[in-house]
Amino acid sequence: MRRARAGFTLLEATVAMTIVGIVGAGALAAFGADLRAADRARQMLPAVALAQDRMAILDLADAHTLRVLPDSMARGSFSRP
């Protein structure tokens, strides 16, 4: 009669560690992608706010104002916010 196994074999432990490593690498990649997306959104927020502000000014302007636009609005070069 064979003796009952009392633990894991080296092969079973190696396979388990490989699976844990693959899952861990996937989780780290997903976390890194989330950080990059959050950073990009943070960088784009001031540009979007400025564009919305300039569009609101144009929406509220009458015909005379649109004929004599300030240089920044006529050429699209704006000072930093």
N, C-alpha and C positions, 0 to 999 in steps of 0.2 A: 504494500500500500504506500501511496505517496503521502508525503508530509504536506499539510495545508500551508498555503502561502501566507506569509505574515506581513507583507509589505508590497511596495511597488518595485518593479524591475527597473533597471537603468534605462531601458528603451521606453518604458511608459513615462518615466520622469522627463526624459528628453522630449518626447512628443508633447507632453503637457506644457513644458517650458516654451517650446516653439509656438504653440497655439497662443499662449499668454503674450509672447513677444509680438506676434502678428497683430493681435487685437490691440495691444498697447501702441504699436506703431500707427495703426489706423486711427486710434483715438487722438494721438498727438497730431497727426496730419489734419484731422478735422478741426481741432482746437486752433492750430496755426492758421487755417483758412478762415476761421471765424474772426480771429484777431486781425487778419489782413482786411477783411471786409469791413470791420468796425472802424479801422483806421482810415480806410478810403472814404467811408461815409462821413467821418469826422472832418476830413479834409474838404469834402465837397459841400458841406453845409453852408459855409460863408459864401461860396460862389452862387449857390442856389438862392440864398437870401438876397444877395445883391441883384441878381437877375430879376427876381420877383419884384424887388423895390423899383428897379428901372422900368419894368413893364407896367407897374401900377402908375408911375409918373406919366408914361405915355398914354395910358388909358384915360387918365384924368385931364390930359392936355386938350385945349381947344385947337381949332385950325390955325389961328395966328401963332400960337406958341409952337406948333409943329413946324411952321415955316422957318422960324428962327431958333432952332434947337441950339443949346449950348454945345460947344465943341466936343465935349466928352460924349454926348449922346449922338451927335451927328457922325462922329468917326468911330465910336465904339471903344475909345480908350478912356479908362476910368482910373481915378486915383485909388490907392489901396484903402480898404475900409478901416 
